[in-house]
């Protein structure tokens, strides 16, 4: 069974994979994934610390994948937010 945080992380990563070359703002990503904005912001911060996504703050900012989607594994995403023991 996966945690809600893992599910939200996978939703965010999948959504970012659809537009790999553009920065997606957090509110837009929250709408796409049906995840509360505040919760998603924390998830994105964690994914950023794991070097899975990159982001830019401010006007025109947002998030995108740090590398090609095919080079990111599900296990990497899961371990970034809720490491498997």
Backbone as ProteinMPNN parsed JSONL, in Angstrom:
{"seq_chain_A": "XXXXXXXXXXXXXXXXXXXXXXXXXXXXXXXXXXXXXXXXXXXXXXXXXXXXXXXXXXXXXXXXXXXXXXXXXXXXXXXXXXXXX", "coords_chain_A": {"N_chain_A": [[0.84, -1.181, 0.0], [0.543, 2.204, -0.826], [1.473, 5.441, 0.357], [-0.447, 8.485, 0.768], [1.09, 10.69, 0.162], [3.037, 9.606, -1.538], [1.389, 8.863, -3.657], [0.469, 11.405, -4.495], [2.914, 12.494, -5.26], [3.595, 10.872, -7.429], [1.505, 11.515, -9.155], [2.111, 14.213, -9.634], [4.638, 14.012, -10.865], [3.977, 12.552, -13.162], [2.274, 14.361, -14.424], [4.033, 16.485, -14.908], [5.651, 15.244, -16.722], [4.204, 15.319, -19.053], [4.592, 17.827, -20.108], [7.478, 18.428, -20.703], [9.341, 20.486, -21.274], [8.532, 22.948, -20.329], [7.949, 25.275, -17.653], [5.788, 24.508, -15.071], [3.432, 26.136, -13.2], [2.809, 25.938, -9.642], [0.021, 26.242, -8.739], [-1.352, 25.589, -11.116], [-0.443, 22.994, -11.568], [-1.468, 21.785, -9.295], [-4.177, 21.91, -9.838], [-4.308, 20.275, -12.096], [-3.586, 17.793, -11.02], [-5.326, 17.374, -8.968], [-4.666, 17.863, -6.295], [-4.314, 19.362, -3.121], [-3.063, 22.708, -3.01], [-1.187, 23.615, -1.005], [-0.28, 21.217, 0.125], [0.794, 20.013, -2.134], [2.872, 21.799, -2.703], [4.712, 21.215, -0.663], [5.321, 18.573, -1.314], [6.499, 18.951, -3.837], [8.742, 20.395, -3.098], [10.169, 18.444, -1.711], [10.635, 16.612, -3.791], [12.257, 18.196, -5.349], [14.529, 18.468, -3.711], [15.467, 15.933, -3.945], [16.501, 15.99, -6.417], [14.864, 15.392, -8.599], [13.119, 17.082, -9.825], [13.182, 20.442, -11.109], [12.957, 23.851, -10.179], [11.65, 27.223, -10.379], [11.242, 30.262, -8.799], [8.769, 32.904, -8.466], [7.39, 35.302, -10.873], [6.424, 33.767, -13.841], [7.546, 31.458, -13.052], [7.842, 28.018, -11.92], [7.665, 24.434, -12.082], [9.592, 21.714, -13.465], [10.593, 18.561, -14.893], [13.744, 17.275, -13.849], [15.288, 15.713, -15.437], [14.97, 13.588, -18.366], [11.797, 11.963, -18.602], [11.785, 9.199, -19.046], [14.1, 8.444, -17.835], [13.705, 8.49, -15.157], [12.823, 6.599, -12.411], [10.051, 4.793, -10.932], [10.661, 3.884, -8.39], [12.638, 5.701, -7.575], [11.111, 8.026, -7.243], [9.31, 7.216, -5.245], [11.1, 6.605, -3.145], [12.114, 9.132, -2.699], [10.137, 10.562, -1.347], [8.992, 8.862, 0.536], [10.801, 6.754, 1.814], [11.51, 3.335, 1.13], [11.78, 0.834, 3.457]], "CA_chain_A": [[0.0, 0.0, 0.0], [1.351, 3.42, -0.903], [0.938, 6.564, 1.125], [-1.048, 9.569, -0.003], [2.183, 11.532, -0.309], [3.614, 8.926, -2.698], [0.417, 8.998, -4.745], [0.521, 12.785, -4.969], [4.198, 12.669, -5.936], [3.505, 10.197, -8.725], [0.613, 12.346, -9.981], [2.846, 15.417, -10.033], [5.681, 13.634, -11.813], [3.327, 12.182, -14.421], [1.783, 15.594, -15.046], [5.186, 17.223, -15.408], [6.19, 14.518, -17.876], [3.434, 15.696, -20.239], [5.132, 19.068, -20.671], [8.836, 18.374, -20.156], [10.198, 21.636, -21.545], [7.993, 24.202, -19.805], [7.739, 25.36, -16.21], [4.374, 24.449, -14.718], [3.231, 26.763, -11.888], [2.22, 25.07, -8.63], [-1.448, 26.209, -8.767], [-1.795, 24.863, -12.311], [-0.143, 21.59, -11.322], [-2.426, 21.327, -8.288], [-5.454, 21.721, -10.527], [-4.154, 19.113, -12.978], [-3.423, 16.563, -10.246], [-6.363, 17.324, -7.922], [-3.96, 17.835, -5.02], [-4.324, 20.694, -2.499], [-1.87, 23.496, -3.35], [-0.203, 23.636, 0.079], [0.287, 19.865, 0.222], [1.61, 19.824, -3.326], [4.091, 22.609, -2.566], [5.643, 20.455, 0.178], [5.742, 17.416, -2.107], [7.413, 19.444, -4.866], [9.987, 20.763, -2.422], [10.865, 17.183, -1.445], [11.101, 16.088, -5.083], [13.368, 19.056, -5.754], [15.704, 18.115, -2.912], [15.94, 14.643, -4.468], [16.983, 16.271, -7.779], [13.973, 14.817, -9.605], [12.524, 18.214, -10.525], [13.815, 21.739, -10.882], [11.939, 24.889, -10.103], [12.027, 28.634, -10.348], [10.245, 31.052, -8.077], [8.398, 34.202, -9.005], [6.584, 35.418, -12.082], [6.933, 32.896, -14.89], [8.187, 30.305, -12.425], [7.128, 26.76, -11.854], [8.49, 23.234, -11.962], [9.694, 20.781, -14.581], [11.443, 17.422, -14.571], [15.176, 17.569, -13.886], [15.837, 14.945, -16.554], [13.923, 12.964, -19.177], [10.882, 11.107, -17.851], [12.174, 7.789, -19.164], [15.276, 8.212, -16.996], [13.283, 8.564, -13.754], [12.091, 5.385, -12.062], [9.042, 4.894, -9.874], [11.334, 3.682, -7.112], [13.28, 6.964, -7.214], [10.071, 8.939, -6.765], [8.825, 6.693, -3.956], [12.146, 6.77, -2.122], [12.305, 10.558, -2.428], [9.118, 11.093, -0.431], [8.655, 7.898, 1.59], [11.76, 5.674, 1.542], [11.143, 1.943, 1.454], [12.723, 0.265, 4.449]], "C_chain_A": [[0.89, 1.251, 0.0], [0.671, 4.55, -0.133], [0.331, 7.608, 0.179], [0.031, 10.481, -0.585], [2.842, 10.92, -1.546], [2.672, 9.064, -3.887], [0.459, 10.4, -5.346], [1.817, 13.061, -5.73], [4.166, 12.05, -7.329], [2.591, 10.972, -9.671], [1.355, 13.564, -10.517], [3.9, 15.084, -11.083], [5.084, 13.269, -13.165], [2.84, 13.426, -15.156], [2.926, 16.418, -15.62], [5.788, 16.549, -16.639], [5.451, 14.866, -19.168], [3.943, 16.978, -20.888], [6.563, 19.237, -20.167], [9.672, 19.637, -20.321], [9.669, 22.97, -21.024], [7.847, 24.127, -18.296], [6.242, 25.402, -15.93], [4.213, 25.06, -13.328], [2.516, 25.814, -10.916], [0.692, 25.082, -8.663], [-2.003, 25.438, -9.97], [-1.573, 23.361, -12.137], [-1.119, 21.0, -10.301], [-3.786, 21.054, -8.925], [-5.41, 20.466, -11.408], [-4.176, 17.797, -12.201], [-4.495, 16.353, -9.184], [-5.75, 17.132, -6.536], [-4.029, 19.235, -4.426], [-2.989, 21.415, -2.706], [-0.813, 23.437, -2.26], [0.493, 22.286, 0.235], [1.237, 19.632, -0.951], [2.916, 20.6, -3.236], [5.135, 21.877, -1.729], [6.188, 19.243, -0.568], [6.767, 17.849, -3.155], [8.761, 19.83, -4.273], [10.827, 19.504, -2.156], [11.428, 16.581, -2.733], [12.274, 16.906, -5.614], [14.644, 18.727, -5.008], [16.309, 16.793, -3.379], [16.455, 14.767, -5.905], [16.154, 15.583, -8.865], [13.289, 15.899, -10.423], [13.36, 19.462, -10.25], [12.713, 22.788, -10.884], [12.532, 26.275, -10.104], [10.888, 29.393, -9.698], [9.9, 32.315, -8.841], [7.558, 34.121, -10.261], [7.22, 34.57, -13.189], [7.615, 31.654, -14.351], [7.313, 29.073, -12.443], [8.12, 25.618, -11.741], [8.502, 22.454, -13.258], [10.611, 19.645, -14.142], [12.908, 17.803, -14.723], [15.881, 16.82, -15.015], [14.686, 14.263, -17.287], [13.088, 11.984, -18.349], [11.298, 9.642, -17.898], [13.404, 7.441, -18.337], [14.964, 8.272, -15.502], [12.44, 7.337, -13.446], [11.047, 5.658, -10.975], [9.691, 4.77, -8.506], [12.045, 4.952, -6.647], [12.274, 7.939, -6.618], [9.587, 8.498, -5.389], [9.849, 6.934, -2.868], [12.415, 8.237, -1.783], [11.358, 11.061, -1.354], [8.792, 10.17, 0.735], [9.531, 6.67, 1.39], [11.254, 4.297, 2.0], [12.224, 1.383, 2.365], [13.182, -1.099, 3.998]], "O_chain_A": [[1.868, 1.329, 0.744], [-0.552, 4.589, -0.002], [0.569, 7.603, -1.029], [-0.109, 10.982, -1.701], [3.168, 11.634, -2.494], [3.112, 9.351, -5.0], [0.483, 10.557, -6.567], [1.813, 13.781, -6.729], [4.655, 12.642, -8.292], [2.877, 11.071, -10.864], [1.247, 13.905, -11.695], [4.035, 15.797, -12.078], [5.63, 13.639, -14.204], [2.98, 13.526, -16.375], [2.797, 16.987, -16.704], [6.368, 17.215, -17.496], [6.008, 14.724, -20.257], [3.747, 17.19, -22.085], [6.832, 20.082, -19.313], [10.627, 19.838, -19.57], [10.287, 24.01, -21.25], [7.646, 23.052, -17.732], [5.52, 26.231, -16.484], [4.797, 24.557, -12.368], [1.71, 24.984, -11.337], [0.096, 24.006, -8.618], [-3.0, 24.725, -9.854], [-2.422, 22.555, -12.517], [-1.543, 19.851, -10.431], [-4.457, 20.081, -8.584], [-6.369, 19.696, -11.451], [-4.724, 16.802, -12.675], [-4.57, 15.288, -8.572], [-6.242, 16.351, -5.721], [-3.825, 20.211, -5.147], [-1.923, 20.811, -2.593], [0.36, 23.225, -2.566], [1.704, 22.222, 0.45], [2.343, 19.12, -0.777], [3.961, 20.101, -3.654], [6.321, 21.915, -2.054], [7.373, 18.924, -0.467], [7.787, 17.186, -3.339], [9.802, 19.608, -4.891], [12.042, 19.506, -2.354], [12.56, 16.1, -2.758], [13.177, 16.366, -6.253], [15.724, 18.706, -5.599], [17.508, 16.561, -3.228], [16.804, 13.767, -6.532], [16.677, 15.232, -9.922], [12.92, 15.674, -11.576], [14.133, 19.521, -9.293], [11.671, 22.617, -11.517], [13.723, 26.48, -9.869], [9.718, 29.183, -10.016], [10.628, 32.742, -9.737], [7.083, 33.058, -10.662], [8.423, 34.659, -13.431], [8.198, 30.883, -15.112], [6.182, 29.099, -12.926], [9.271, 25.814, -11.351], [7.561, 22.515, -14.049], [11.319, 19.758, -13.141], [13.269, 18.564, -15.621], [16.938, 17.241, -15.487], [13.538, 14.361, -16.855], [13.618, 11.266, -17.501], [11.176, 8.926, -16.904], [13.716, 6.263, -18.159], [15.862, 8.119, -14.674], [11.457, 7.063, -14.135], [11.15, 6.619, -10.212], [9.313, 5.473, -7.569], [12.056, 5.25, -5.452], [12.55, 8.595, -5.614], [9.47, 9.314, -4.475], [9.509, 7.413, -1.786], [12.895, 8.542, -0.692], [11.737, 11.898, -0.536], [8.367, 10.628, 1.796], [9.071, 5.658, 0.862], [10.672, 4.132, 3.072], [13.417, 1.455, 2.07], [13.972, -1.744, 4.686]]}, "name": "protein", "num_of_chains": 1, "seq": "XXXXXXXXXXXXXXXXXXXXXXXXXXXXXXXXXXXXXXXXXXXXXXXXXXXXXXXXXXXXXXXXXXXXXXXXXXXXXXXXXXXXX"}
